[in-house]
Amino acid sequence: METQPRVLMVGSVYPRCPEDAEVPWLRETVRRLRERGVEVEVLAPSWKGLKSHTVDGTPVHRFRYGPARWEYLTHDEGAPNKVRSRPWMKLLAIPYVISGTIECFLLCRRKEFTVLHIHWPFPHGLIGMFNSVLLKVPLVLTFHGAELVLARESGIARRVIDWSLRRCRLATANSSYTKELAQAIRPVNVEVLPYGSTFSEDSGRSGSPGKGGRSGRPFRVLFVGRHIERKGVPDLIDATRFFPAEPDWELVIVGSGDRTREWKARAARAGGRILFPGKIETDSLQEQYSEADVFVLPAIVDSRGDTEGLGVVLLEAIAAGLPVVASRVGGIVDVIRHEDTGLLVPPGDPRALAEAIVRVRSDPGMAAKRVARAREHAREFFSWDRLIDRWMDLYQAVSREKDV
């Protein structure tokens, strides 16, 4: 019988406690791999002095990279957005990489991992390459998109990613869009391995999708995500000006981030019923999905050239039984096929967003058919069983290389 792989996953973000809603798709991947017998542990940076701990029984090793009050480079908004508003935080990158490399070395020496799996290969590719060469642990890379956008404007990031691609045994990406970005740096084989939804279909809403106005309530439009530029929420707020005066509607914008205050001010100027419930936990989030009538992801290409790498939140909406309207950008097109699994509109077009939302409202029968097709598509291409089977095969193949 073949020995199960022993995998150390390295990345910038992992839940800080069981209630933390950060990167639920990565947490679910780890949980399911461990259920299948794979020995997975996680290495991630500390958060304001946070010590090593466990999440779902998974050991999470936290490396320190500065005084506790400075250790907030990662999590919540994401490092690129924090660095943009606070340039001095770039200085933390040096102790971050050094500390992460040392902790990774000590873990790999002590526990003899057979796979070193790096998420966000910049800057973590530096951590991975050093330890892969020194300890001869096979290196696996997973790209999520943001690091590849950074490589467009940073020669250092581009070189680190290029070196990582030369060194790795396997490279994966969360979407076809992200794959193209990685191959533009080095034309190597990159396998698309996305993520599934952390919601089950039976946790979704009841009733006819798109029908709205349940129990006399307004038609509810829902957005869920970080409040950052590339989400394009100002276009969704502006779209409300093109909604018909009757019947009633409301827009719910879930999440938080560096743009929250700006978006609230814009919503106040737009008028209408626009709600900001803030960042909420998973159970409450499922309730938001169940009470909505349509989910909208109005993503754009932001001022840095960044956009949605995949849009896992779309899979949550689909699992919850919601019709979806989204922008035709990035990895969104892997999930939403126009007029089939949802409606796609040009990015940055509030009127087109409004027209698509009105279409969902006015034709609930067609909206229900799109939801059914979206669920079929998700079961086929974003099934956790299929994805975990593939990761198991890849980890086994890579682990065998270490033993040779």
KABEL-V839994 format. One record per residue. N is the residue number from 1. RES is the residue in one small letter. SS is DSSP state (H for helix, E for strand, C for the rest). PSI is psi in whole degrees, -180 to 180 (999 if undefined). OMEGA is omega as a letter, one per 40 degrees, with the letter a starting at -180 (* if undefined). Layout:
BEGIN
n;res;ss;psi;omega
N;RES;SS;PSI;OMEGA
N;RES;SS;PSI;OMEGA
END
This chain:
BEGIN
n;res;ss;psi;omega
1;m;C;135;a
2;e;C;138;i
3;t;C;139;i
4;q;C;144;i
5;p;C;153;i
6;r;E;113;a
7;v;E;129;i
8;l;E;115;i
9;m;E;132;a
10;v;E;128;i
11;g;C;178;a
12;s;C;-19;a
13;v;C;135;i
14;y;C;150;a
15;p;C;134;a
16;r;C;-12;i
17;c;C;168;a
18;p;C;-26;a
19;e;C;-9;a
20;d;C;131;a
21;a;C;10;i
22;e;C;145;i
23;v;C;60;a
24;p;H;-30;a
25;w;H;-36;i
26;l;H;-41;i
27;r;H;-43;i
28;e;H;-37;i
29;t;H;-48;a
30;v;H;-45;a
31;r;H;-45;a
32;r;H;-36;i
33;l;H;-43;i
34;r;H;-34;i
35;e;H;-30;a
36;r;C;4;i
37;g;C;0;i
38;v;C;132;i
39;e;E;99;a
40;v;E;132;i
41;e;E;162;a
42;v;E;137;i
43;l;E;122;a
44;a;E;159;a
45;p;E;155;i
46;s;C;165;i
47;w;C;105;i
48;k;C;46;i
49;g;C;4;a
50;l;C;131;i
51;k;C;170;i
52;s;C;148;a
53;h;E;-171;i
54;t;E;148;i
55;v;E;122;a
56;d;C;32;a
57;g;C;-1;i
58;t;E;125;i
59;p;E;126;i
60;v;E;110;a
61;h;E;122;a
62;r;E;125;i
63;f;E;137;i
64;r;C;143;i
65;y;C;15;i
66;g;C;-179;i
67;p;C;148;a
68;a;H;-38;a
69;r;H;-17;i
70;w;H;-9;a
71;e;C;67;i
72;y;C;29;i
73;l;C;-36;a
74;t;C;178;a
75;h;C;161;i
76;d;C;-105;a
77;e;C;-28;a
78;g;C;142;a
79;a;H;-45;a
80;p;H;-40;a
81;n;H;-37;i
82;k;H;-43;a
83;v;H;-35;a
84;r;H;-41;a
85;s;H;-21;i
86;r;C;78;a
87;p;H;-27;a
88;w;H;-21;a
89;m;H;-15;i
90;k;H;-30;a
91;l;H;-24;a
92;l;H;-15;a
93;a;H;-35;a
94;i;H;-56;i
95;p;H;-29;i
96;y;H;-51;a
97;v;H;-43;a
98;i;H;-49;a
99;s;H;-43;i
100;g;H;-39;i
101;t;H;-44;a
102;i;H;-46;a
103;e;H;-38;i
104;c;H;-43;i
105;f;H;-47;a
106;l;H;-40;i
107;l;H;-46;a
108;c;H;-36;i
109;r;H;-42;a
110;r;H;-36;a
111;k;H;-5;i
112;e;C;58;i
113;f;C;146;i
114;t;C;-12;i
115;v;E;133;i
116;l;E;106;a
117;h;E;112;a
118;i;E;123;i
119;h;E;145;a
120;w;C;77;a
121;p;H;-1;i
122;f;H;123;e
123;p;H;1;a
124;h;H;-15;i
125;g;H;-32;i
126;l;H;-43;i
127;i;H;-44;a
128;g;H;-45;a
129;m;H;-46;a
130;f;H;-49;a
131;n;H;-31;i
132;s;H;-43;i
133;v;H;-47;a
134;l;H;-41;a
135;l;H;-1;i
136;k;C;44;i
137;v;C;126;i
138;p;E;138;a
139;l;E;128;i
140;v;E;134;i
141;l;E;141;i
142;t;E;123;a
143;f;E;140;a
144;h;C;-8;i
145;g;C;-48;a
146;a;H;-40;a
147;e;H;-29;i
148;l;H;-32;i
149;v;H;-41;i
150;l;H;-35;a
151;a;H;-20;i
152;r;H;-31;a
153;e;H;-6;a
154;s;C;116;i
155;g;H;-34;i
156;i;H;-46;i
157;a;H;-42;a
158;r;H;-42;a
159;r;H;-40;i
160;v;H;-43;i
161;i;H;-40;i
162;d;H;-48;i
163;w;H;-40;a
164;s;H;-41;i
165;l;H;-33;i
166;r;H;-36;a
167;r;H;-29;a
168;c;C;155;i
169;r;C;-23;a
170;l;E;135;i
171;a;E;134;i
172;t;E;163;i
173;a;E;155;a
174;n;C;-8;i
175;s;C;168;i
176;s;H;-32;i
177;y;H;-48;i
178;t;H;-38;i
179;k;H;-45;i
180;e;H;-39;i
181;l;H;-42;a
182;a;H;-43;a
183;q;H;-19;i
184;a;H;-24;i
185;i;H;-44;i
186;r;C;121;a
187;p;C;72;i
188;v;C;170;i
189;n;C;127;i
190;v;C;122;a
191;e;E;134;i
192;v;E;116;i
193;l;C;95;a
194;p;C;-157;i
195;y;C;162;i
196;g;C;-176;i
197;s;C;146;i
198;t;C;0;i
199;f;C;143;i
200;s;C;155;a
201;e;H;-31;a
202;d;H;-1;i
203;s;H;4;a
204;g;C;-173;a
205;r;C;160;i
206;s;C;165;a
207;g;C;180;a
208;s;C;125;i
209;p;C;139;i
210;g;C;-8;a
211;k;C;-47;i
212;g;C;174;i
213;g;C;30;a
214;r;H;132;i
215;s;H;36;i
216;g;H;7;a
217;r;C;157;i
218;p;C;159;i
219;f;E;124;a
220;r;E;124;i
221;v;E;130;a
222;l;E;136;i
223;f;E;138;i
224;v;E;130;i
225;g;C;174;i
226;r;C;147;a
227;h;C;78;a
228;i;C;164;a
229;e;H;-45;a
230;r;H;-10;i
231;k;H;-21;i
232;g;C;22;a
233;v;H;-32;i
234;p;H;-35;i
235;d;H;-36;i
236;l;H;-41;i
237;i;H;-45;i
238;d;H;-29;i
239;a;H;-27;a
240;t;H;-21;i
241;r;H;-19;a
242;f;H;1;i
243;f;C;145;i
244;p;C;149;a
245;a;C;-34;i
246;e;C;145;e
247;p;C;180;a
248;d;C;152;i
249;w;E;165;i
250;e;E;149;i
251;l;E;127;i
252;v;E;121;a
253;i;E;99;a
254;v;E;144;i
255;g;C;-173;i
256;s;C;168;i
257;g;C;-169;a
258;d;C;-12;a
259;r;C;3;a
260;t;H;-49;a
261;r;H;-43;i
262;e;H;-43;a
263;w;H;-36;i
264;k;H;-40;i
265;a;H;-40;i
266;r;H;-42;i
267;a;H;-38;i
268;a;H;-38;i
269;r;H;-33;a
270;a;H;-29;a
271;g;C;-175;a
272;g;C;-177;a
273;r;C;96;a
274;i;E;118;a
275;l;E;143;i
276;f;E;88;a
277;p;E;-6;i
278;g;E;-168;i
279;k;C;127;a
280;i;C;159;a
281;e;C;169;a
282;t;H;-46;a
283;d;H;-44;i
284;s;H;-32;i
285;l;H;-42;i
286;q;H;-35;i
287;e;H;-39;i
288;q;H;-43;i
289;y;H;-43;a
290;s;H;-23;a
291;e;H;-4;a
292;a;C;166;i
293;d;C;-24;i
294;v;E;143;i
295;f;E;138;a
296;v;E;129;i
297;l;E;95;a
298;p;C;44;a
299;a;C;152;i
300;i;C;172;i
301;v;C;116;a
302;d;C;-175;a
303;s;C;-17;i
304;r;C;-3;a
305;g;C;12;a
306;d;C;150;i
307;t;C;-170;a
308;e;C;123;i
309;g;C;-38;i
310;l;C;-54;a
311;g;C;58;a
312;v;H;-28;i
313;v;H;-27;i
314;l;H;-37;i
315;l;H;-34;i
316;e;H;-45;a
317;a;H;-41;i
318;i;H;-44;i
319;a;H;-33;i
320;a;C;-2;i
321;g;C;24;a
322;l;C;138;i
323;p;E;149;a
324;v;E;136;i
325;v;E;131;a
326;a;E;167;i
327;s;E;149;i
328;r;C;75;i
329;v;C;158;i
330;g;C;-141;a
331;g;C;-1;i
332;i;H;-35;a
333;v;H;-14;i
334;d;H;-25;a
335;v;H;-45;a
336;i;C;121;i
337;r;C;122;a
338;h;E;132;i
339;e;C;5;i
340;d;C;-64;i
341;t;C;2;i
342;g;E;-167;i
343;l;E;133;i
344;l;E;142;i
345;v;E;160;i
346;p;C;142;i
347;p;C;147;i
348;g;C;26;a
349;d;C;89;a
350;p;H;-38;a
351;r;H;-41;i
352;a;H;-39;i
353;l;H;-48;a
354;a;H;-43;a
355;e;H;-40;i
356;a;H;-41;i
357;i;H;-41;i
358;v;H;-36;i
359;r;H;-42;i
360;v;H;-43;a
361;r;H;-41;a
362;s;H;-17;a
363;d;C;74;a
364;p;H;-30;i
365;g;H;-46;i
366;m;H;-37;i
367;a;H;-41;i
368;a;H;-39;i
369;k;H;-39;i
370;r;H;-38;i
371;v;H;-44;i
372;a;H;-42;i
373;r;H;-38;i
374;a;H;-39;i
375;r;H;-39;i
376;e;H;-45;i
377;h;H;-43;a
378;a;H;-41;i
379;r;H;-34;a
380;e;H;-44;a
381;f;H;-19;a
382;f;C;27;i
383;s;C;130;i
384;w;H;-39;a
385;d;H;-45;i
386;r;H;-43;a
387;l;H;-43;a
388;i;H;-38;i
389;d;H;-44;a
390;r;H;-42;i
391;w;H;-39;i
392;m;H;-46;i
393;d;H;-44;a
394;l;H;-44;i
395;y;H;-41;i
396;q;H;-44;a
397;a;H;-43;a
398;v;H;-40;i
399;s;H;-36;i
400;r;H;-32;i
401;e;H;-34;i
402;k;H;-34;a
403;d;H;-14;a
404;v;C;999;*
END
